Amino acid sequence: MKRRHGYVAFLGCIALLTMHGACAPEESTLNDPDTLAVYKGGSISVQDLDEAILKLSPAQRQIAPGEAVERNQAMVRRLAVNRLLAEQAEASGVDQNQGLLELHMEKRQKVVADFLIQSRSASLPQVSPDGVRRYYEEHRDLFGQPERRLTSHIYRRVGDGVDRDTAASELGELRERVLRGESFGALAERTSDSETAHGKGELGWLTRDSISSDLAEVIFSLDLNVPSEPVVTGDGVHLFVVTTISTARDYAFSDVEGQIVGALRNEQRLGIVSTLMEELPLPEPAFVPESEELRLLLGAGDPHAAVFQIGESTVTVQRFRQLMERSLGAQDGSPTIDLAEVMLRALVQRARIYEYCRSEGMLDEPGLRSRLENIHQEDLLAFITEQALTQEARRDAEVLEAYYRTNRGRFSSPLCLDVNALVLPLPEDGAEAIMTRLSLVGEDTVGDRLERVAAERGGHVEHMEKVTVGHFRRWSSRAARIVSTMEVSECSQPIRIGQTIVVLEVTNRWEPEPLPYSEVSDQVARAYVADHRQVLFEKVTQRILDEAGYESNQDNLEFFSRGDFS
């Protein structure tokens, strides 16, 4: 056997090799010529390492001269740890964990659905260069970028004994300190009343259309790194600074060609899925709730009730909620029925394709079977590794609590708003005809101003109570950005969303508040693991190997790394 060349990084492919070595290995000693390491109950051989290297891509196998020994040693250690973790998982029954089994089924369904869609797409015409160019020419307005400004702020809330004049005076003093050379970000971190304080006041990239016109006038008139004068808004005072400016630009065809190809292929994929839903029989038993049924299911409180069932595929309320929260991200707060309907449709489509392929015996096709065989082992190893890292993080409660205090803004209740949304159909002659009228809605101080415009223009008003910014992000990123900066009683400028024009009015606002550590300790531990993964993994690796009596044969490892064996 010839030595294959080294690798760049030891990645997840080692997990695939673990499944081949999970059974009890033959007895070997550290002095055997083909043994690279031994541990209690097992060993890592030259063949094991060579197979692991073969699973890396050609680019990953390329390493700089002199790095082979160190990196191969890391691979051997990881192989041993993975096998020991797999043995631990099997012994503890983790492989029967309900959450893991659900994750495993979801991944199987995705792989099978992708397999069938890909096989169907092979018969479709390829996306042609002419088609890509034509799409670009017909949608030139989509391929531009307005001026953007990376903006930070310091916010002082008015109330509880602090009036506007006092807050403005305090921010005026902070402005002078910045002009004298102090760091705006450091002052924001220490003094701002906004949830952005933990991020040194950064609001992110803003465009004129993403914020109210009054704030846009201030922010887009600032010089770089020169703070604004204090800006008074509905319930507080702001100090803004622009740290980077990205000028407006139109993207050339070469800049977006790949993006267009991806979009056109996705259109083909959606077409295939639509056709499959028309062609495939609905397997029995089958239960898919309508919108109102779904809302009642999610609100009933029974976590074990089935949200839907397609043949042998069932998703419970508890799992469905977890999937929605994962898709939103922690900062977006509670999911909405709109998201639930979108997710339900996607999960049902995937389950129907899976059940069809299973009933037709397609899961045994060689190309698909090998992919499915690897999923469970990958998921099991990832699950037990995550448990080990979290357990390691929890060993020092004081460190976790200090991490929580330092990052308290990450563990806060979400910004919530009561919002009225005026929704008008886009006129046949375009939006310009009513834009001027809608831009003046905010100047109307008489009650029911949105209702009067709706009656006048043939639209309607939606009343939303205590919704999060994430709700509006599903309308458009622009709507989410605008509503997050609005004060109580403020109306937005008109926003075009699809074939409608929307004006938002905020009637109440609940600022984020840090949650007690006792309520978010699990979330804190997960965040700590994400931020310190490498350090924790090294600790876990060393602990596991020490407990297993791990020893490596440095001579054999160096011999292997030189590529001299045959």
C-alpha positions in Angstrom: 0.0 0.0 0.0 1.4 3.4 -1.0 1.2 6.3 1.5 -1.2 9.0 0.4 -0.1 12.5 1.0 -1.1 14.5 4.1 -4.0 16.8 4.7 -4.9 20.3 5.7 -7.4 19.7 8.5 -8.9 16.8 10.3 -12.6 17.3 9.6 -15.9 15.5 10.1 -14.9 12.8 7.6 -13.2 11.0 10.5 -16.7 10.4 11.9 -17.4 8.2 8.9 -14.4 6.0 9.6 -15.5 5.6 13.3 -18.4 3.4 12.3 -15.9 0.9 10.7 -13.9 0.7 13.9 -16.7 0.8 16.5 -16.6 -3.0 16.9 -14.1 -4.5 19.2 -10.7 -4.5 17.5 -8.2 -7.3 17.5 -5.7 -7.2 20.4 -2.6 -5.3 19.4 0.3 -3.9 21.3 2.1 -0.5 20.9 5.1 -2.3 19.5 3.3 -3.8 16.5 4.8 -2.2 13.4 1.3 -1.2 12.0 0.0 0.2 15.3 0.1 4.0 15.8 -1.7 4.2 19.2 -3.4 2.0 21.8 -6.0 2.7 24.4 -8.1 0.6 26.8 -10.0 -1.8 24.5 -8.7 -0.7 21.2 -6.0 0.7 18.9 -5.5 2.9 15.8 -3.6 1.3 13.0 -1.7 2.5 9.9 -4.7 1.4 7.8 -7.1 3.3 10.0 -5.2 6.5 9.5 -4.6 5.9 5.8 -8.4 5.4 5.2 -9.1 8.5 7.1 -6.8 10.5 4.9 -8.3 9.0 1.8 -11.7 10.4 2.9 -10.3 14.0 2.8 -10.5 16.0 -0.5 -7.3 16.3 -2.5 -7.0 19.9 -1.4 -7.4 18.9 2.3 -4.7 16.3 1.9 -2.1 18.8 0.8 0.1 20.0 3.8 3.2 22.1 4.1 6.5 20.2 4.5 7.3 19.3 8.1 3.7 19.4 9.2 2.8 15.8 8.6 3.8 14.3 12.0 1.9 16.9 14.0 -1.2 16.7 12.0 -1.3 13.0 11.6 -0.9 12.7 15.4 -3.9 15.0 15.8 -5.9 12.7 13.4 -4.9 9.6 15.4 -6.0 11.2 18.7 -9.3 12.3 17.1 -9.9 8.8 15.8 -9.4 7.3 19.2 -11.6 9.9 20.9 -14.4 9.3 18.3 -14.3 5.6 18.9 -14.3 6.0 22.7 -17.3 8.5 22.4 -19.1 6.0 20.2 -18.6 3.2 22.7 -19.8 5.5 25.5 -22.9 6.4 23.5 -23.7 2.8 22.8 -23.2 1.8 26.5 -25.4 4.7 27.8 -28.2 4.2 25.3 -27.9 7.7 23.9 -28.5 6.2 20.4 -32.2 5.8 21.5 -32.6 9.4 22.6 -35.8 10.7 21.1 -34.3 14.0 20.0 -31.5 12.2 18.2 -33.9 9.8 16.5 -36.0 12.7 15.3 -32.9 14.5 14.0 -31.8 11.3 12.3 -35.2 10.8 10.5 -35.2 14.5 9.4 -31.8 14.1 7.9 -32.7 10.8 6.2 -35.8 12.5 4.7 -33.7 15.4 3.4 -31.1 13.2 1.8 -33.8 11.0 0.2 -35.7 14.1 -1.1 -32.5 15.6 -2.5 -31.7 12.3 -4.2 -35.0 12.1 -6.0 -35.1 15.8 -6.9 -31.5 15.5 -8.3 -32.4 12.4 -10.3 -35.4 14.2 -11.8 -33.4 17.4 -12.5 -30.9 15.4 -14.6 -33.5 15.2 -17.4 -34.1 18.9 -17.4 -32.2 21.3 -19.7 -29.1 22.9 -18.1 -29.2 26.5 -17.2 -27.8 28.1 -20.3 -25.4 31.1 -20.5 -28.0 32.9 -22.7 -30.7 32.3 -20.1 -28.5 33.6 -17.3 -27.7 36.8 -19.3 -31.3 37.3 -20.2 -32.4 37.1 -16.6 -29.8 39.7 -15.7 -31.0 42.1 -18.4 -34.6 41.6 -17.4 -33.9 42.2 -13.7 -31.3 44.8 -13.7 -33.0 46.7 -10.8 -32.3 43.7 -8.5 -28.5 43.9 -9.0 -27.6 47.1 -7.4 -26.7 48.2 -3.9 -27.6 51.6 -2.4 -25.2 53.5 -0.2 -24.8 51.8 3.1 -23.3 53.1 6.4 -22.0 51.0 9.2 -23.5 52.8 12.2 -23.3 52.6 16.0 -25.2 54.5 18.6 -25.4 55.3 22.3 -28.9 55.5 23.6 -30.3 57.1 26.8 -33.8 56.1 27.7 -36.1 58.9 29.0 -38.1 58.2 32.2 -37.5 57.1 35.7 -36.3 60.5 36.7 -34.4 61.2 33.5 -35.9 63.9 31.2 -35.0 64.6 27.6 -32.9 67.7 28.4 -30.9 65.7 31.0 -30.4 62.8 28.6 -29.4 65.2 25.7 -26.9 67.0 28.0 -25.3 63.7 29.0 -25.0 62.5 25.4 -23.6 65.9 24.5 -20.8 65.4 27.1 -20.2 61.9 25.7 -19.9 63.4 22.2 -17.2 65.8 23.4 -15.3 62.9 24.9 -15.3 61.1 21.6 -14.1 64.2 19.8 -11.3 64.3 22.3 -10.2 60.8 21.4 -12.2 58.3 23.5 -13.6 55.2 21.9 -17.2 55.5 20.9 -17.6 51.7 21.2 -16.2 51.6 24.7 -18.5 54.4 25.8 -21.5 52.6 24.3 -20.6 49.4 26.0 -20.5 51.2 29.4 -23.2 53.8 29.1 -25.8 52.9 26.5 -29.3 51.8 27.6 -29.8 49.9 24.3 -29.6 46.2 23.9 -26.8 46.9 21.4 -24.5 47.9 24.3 -23.0 44.4 24.4 -21.9 44.9 20.8 -20.4 48.3 21.5 -23.5 50.0 20.1 -23.3 48.7 16.6 -26.5 48.8 14.7 -25.1 47.3 11.5 -25.2 48.4 7.9 -28.0 50.9 7.3 -29.5 52.2 4.1 -31.8 55.2 3.7 -34.7 52.9 3.1 -34.0 50.7 6.1 -34.7 53.4 8.7 -37.1 56.3 9.2 -36.6 59.4 7.0 -35.7 61.5 10.1 -33.0 59.2 11.2 -31.7 58.8 7.6 -31.4 62.5 7.3 -29.1 62.6 10.3 -27.1 59.4 9.7 -26.5 60.0 6.0 -25.2 63.6 6.6 -22.5 62.5 9.1 -18.8 62.5 8.3 -16.8 59.4 9.1 -16.1 58.8 12.8 -17.7 62.2 13.8 -20.6 61.6 16.2 -23.9 63.4 15.6 -25.4 65.9 17.9 -27.9 64.3 20.3 -31.0 63.2 18.5 -34.3 63.2 20.4 -36.8 60.4 19.5 -40.1 59.2 21.0 -38.8 57.8 24.3 -35.1 58.6 24.4 -32.1 60.3 23.0 -29.4 58.9 20.6 -25.9 59.7 19.6 -24.9 58.2 16.2 -21.6 57.6 14.6 -20.7 56.2 11.1 -17.6 54.1 11.0 -17.6 52.8 7.4 -19.3 54.0 4.2 -20.1 51.7 1.3 -20.9 53.7 -1.7 -23.8 52.9 -4.0 -23.0 50.6 -6.9 -24.5 48.5 -9.7 -23.2 45.0 -10.0 -21.7 43.9 -13.3 -23.0 40.6 -14.8 -19.8 38.8 -13.8 -20.4 39.8 -10.2 -23.8 38.1 -10.0 -23.6 35.4 -12.7 -23.2 32.6 -10.1 -26.0 34.0 -8.0 -28.3 34.0 -11.0 -27.4 30.4 -11.9 -28.2 29.4 -8.3 -31.6 31.2 -8.4 -32.6 29.6 -11.8 -31.6 26.1 -10.5 -33.7 26.7 -7.4 -36.6 27.6 -9.6 -36.2 24.3 -11.4 -36.0 22.5 -8.0 -39.2 24.2 -6.9 -40.9 23.1 -10.1 -39.8 19.5 -9.6 -41.2 19.5 -6.0 -44.5 21.0 -7.2 -44.8 18.3 -9.9 -44.0 15.6 -7.3 -46.7 16.8 -5.0 -49.2 16.5 -7.8 -48.0 13.1 -8.9 -47.3 11.2 -5.6 -50.1 9.5 -3.8 -50.8 10.6 -0.2 -49.7 7.6 1.9 -52.0 6.3 4.7 -52.3 7.1 7.5 -52.2 10.8 6.6 -53.0 13.9 8.7 -52.1 17.4 7.6 -53.8 20.2 9.5 -55.4 23.3 7.9 -54.2 26.7 9.1 -56.7 27.0 12.0 -56.1 23.4 13.1 -52.4 24.1 13.1 -52.8 27.3 15.2 -55.0 25.3 17.7 -52.4 22.5 17.9 -49.5 24.8 18.6 -51.5 26.7 21.2 -53.0 23.7 23.0 -49.9 22.9 25.0 -49.6 19.2 24.4 -46.0 18.7 23.4 -46.5 15.1 22.3 -49.5 15.7 20.0 -48.8 15.1 16.3 -48.6 18.2 14.1 -48.8 16.0 11.1 -48.5 12.3 10.0 -47.5 11.0 6.6 -47.3 7.2 6.6 -44.6 6.4 9.2 -43.4 10.0 9.4 -44.7 11.9 12.4 -43.6 15.3 13.9 -44.8 16.3 17.3 -45.7 19.7 18.6 -42.6 19.8 20.7 -40.3 19.0 17.8 -42.1 21.3 15.4 -41.6 24.2 17.8 -37.9 23.4 18.1 -37.5 23.4 14.4 -39.3 26.8 14.1 -37.1 28.3 16.8 -34.0 27.0 15.2 -35.0 28.5 11.8 -35.6 31.9 13.4 -32.5 32.2 15.6 -32.5 33.2 19.2 -32.9 36.9 18.6 -36.2 36.6 16.7 -38.4 35.6 19.6 -41.6 33.6 19.3 -42.5 32.0 15.9 -45.7 33.0 14.1 -48.4 31.1 12.4 -47.1 32.3 9.0 -43.7 30.6 9.7 -45.5 27.5 11.0 -47.5 27.1 7.7 -44.3 27.5 5.6 -42.4 25.0 7.7 -45.4 22.6 7.7 -45.6 22.7 3.9 -41.8 22.0 3.6 -41.8 19.1 6.1 -44.9 17.5 4.6 -43.3 17.7 1.1 -40.2 16.0 2.3 -42.1 13.3 4.2 -44.2 12.5 1.2 -41.1 12.1 -1.0 -39.4 9.9 1.6 -42.4 7.7 2.1 -42.8 7.3 -1.7 -39.1 6.3 -2.1 -39.3 3.9 0.8 -42.5 2.2 -0.6 -40.8 1.9 -4.0 -37.6 0.3 -2.5 -35.5 3.2 -3.7 -33.7 3.4 -0.3 -31.8 0.3 -1.2 -30.3 1.9 -4.3 -26.5 1.8 -3.8 -25.8 5.5 -4.2 -28.5 6.4 -1.7 -28.0 3.5 0.7 -24.4 4.3 1.4 -25.3 7.9 2.2 -28.1 6.8 4.6 -25.8 4.3 6.3 -23.5 7.1 7.4 -26.1 9.5 8.8 -26.9 7.7 12.0 -23.2 7.4 13.0 -22.5 11.0 12.1 -25.5 12.2 14.2 -24.7 10.0 17.1 -21.1 11.2 17.2 -22.1 14.8 16.9 -24.7 14.4 19.7 -22.4 12.7 22.2 -19.6 15.2 21.4 -21.9 18.1 22.1 -23.0 16.5 25.4 -19.3 16.1 26.4 -18.5 19.7 25.5 -21.5 21.0 27.5 -20.6 18.9 30.5 -17.0 20.2 30.3 -18.4 23.8 30.2 -20.5 23.1 33.3 -17.6 21.9 35.3 -16.9 25.6 36.3 -20.1 27.3 37.2 -18.3 30.5 38.1 -16.9 30.8 34.6 -20.3 30.3 33.1 -21.9 32.9 35.3 -19.2 35.4 34.5 -19.7 34.7 30.8 -23.4 35.4 31.3 -22.7 38.7 33.0 -20.3 39.8 30.3 -22.8 38.8 27.5 -26.1 39.6 29.3 -27.4 41.3 26.2 -27.4 38.0 24.3 -29.7 36.4 26.9 -32.4 39.0 27.0 -36.1 38.9 26.2 -36.7 40.0 22.6 -37.8 43.5 21.5 -41.6 43.3 21.3 -44.0 45.7 19.6 -47.7 46.4 19.2 -48.0 47.4 15.5 -50.8 48.4 13.2 -50.0 47.7 9.5 -51.9 49.5 6.7 -51.8 47.2 3.7 -52.8 48.5 0.3 -52.8 46.8 -3.1 -50.3 48.1 -5.5 -52.2 50.3 -8.0 -52.2 49.2 -11.6 -50.5 52.4 -12.6 -47.7 51.8 -10.1 -46.9 53.0 -6.6 -46.0 56.6 -7.4 -49.7 57.6 -7.5 -50.2 57.0 -3.7 -46.6 57.3 -2.3 -47.0 61.0 -1.6 -50.3 60.5 0.2 -48.9 57.7 2.3 -45.7 59.6 3.2 -48.0 62.1 4.9 -49.8 59.6 7.1 -47.4 60.2 10.0 -48.3 63.9 10.1 -52.0 63.1 10.8 -52.5 63.3 14.5 -56.1 62.3 14.5 -57.0 58.7 15.8 -57.7 55.9 13.4 -55.5 57.5 10.7 -54.6 54.2 9.1 -58.2 53.0 9.0 -59.3 56.2 7.2 -56.6 55.7 4.6 -57.6 52.1 4.2 -61.2 53.0 3.6 -60.1 55.7 1.2 -57.8 53.5 -0.8 -59.4 50.1 -0.6 -56.9 48.4 1.8 -57.1 47.0 5.3 -55.3 47.4 8.7 -53.8 44.5 10.5 -53.4 44.8 14.3 -50.5 42.9 15.8 -49.9 42.6 19.5 -46.5 42.0 21.1 -44.8 40.7 18.0 -41.0 40.5 17.5 -38.8 42.0 14.8 -38.5 38.5 13.4 -42.1 38.6 12.4 -41.4 41.6 10.0 -38.2 40.0 8.8 -40.4 37.4 7.0 -42.1 40.4 5.3 -38.9 41.9 4.2 -35.5 42.8 5.8 -36.3 46.5 5.1 -39.6 46.3 7.1 -37.8 44.6 10.0 -35.0 47.2 10.0 -37.5 50.1 10.0 -39.8 48.8 12.6 -37.0 48.0 15.0 -36.0 51.7 15.2 -39.5 53.2 15.4 -40.8 54.9 18.5 -44.3 54.7 20.0 -46.9 56.6 17.9 -44.5 56.8 14.9 -45.5 55.9 11.4 -43.1 54.5 8.8 -42.7 55.8 5.3 -44.5 53.5 2.8 -42.8 50.2 2.1 -43.3 48.2 -1.0 -43.6 44.4 -0.2 -44.5 42.3 -3.3 -47.7 43.6 -4.8 -48.7 45.6 -1.7 -47.7 48.9 -0.1 -47.4 48.9 3.7 -47.3 51.6 6.3 -46.4 50.6 9.9 -47.5 52.3 13.1 -46.0 51.4 16.4 -48.5 51.7 19.3 -46.4 50.1 22.1 -42.9 48.9 22.6 -41.2 46.6 25.1 -37.4 46.9 25.2 -35.3 43.8 25.7 -34.6 43.0 29.3 -31.8 40.6 30.5 -33.3 37.3 31.7 -32.2 35.7 35.0 -29.3 33.3 34.8 -31.5 30.5 36.3 -33.9 30.8 33.3 -31.2 30.8 30.6 -28.4 28.6 32.0 -28.8 26.0 29.3 -28.7 28.7 26.6 -25.6 30.2 28.3 -23.9 26.8 28.3 -24.6 26.3 24.6 -23.4 29.8 23.7 -20.2 29.3 25.8 -19.6 26.0 24.0 -20.0 27.7 20.6 -17.6 30.5 21.6 -14.9 28.3 23.2 -15.4 25.1 21.2 -11.7 24.4 20.4 -10.5 24.9 24.0 -13.3 22.8 25.4 -12.7 20.1 22.8 -9.0 19.9 23.7 -9.9 19.5 27.4 -12.5 16.8 26.6 -10.0 15.0 24.3 -7.3 15.0 26.9 -9.7 13.8 29.6 -11.0 10.9 27.5 -7.6 9.8 26.4 -6.2 10.0 29.9 -9.0 7.9 31.3 -8.5 5.3 28.5 -4.8 5.1 29.0 -4.0 6.3 25.5 -0.5 5.9 24.3 1.0 6.6 20.8 4.0 5.1 19.0 5.9 8.1 17.9 8.4 6.1 15.8 5.6 4.4 13.8 3.8 7.7 13.4 7.0 9.5 12.0 7.7 6.5 9.7 4.1 6.7 8.4 4.3 10.4 8.0 7.4 10.2 5.8 5.5 7.9 3.5 8.2 5.3 3.5 6.1 2.2 4.3 4.7 -0.1 1.6 
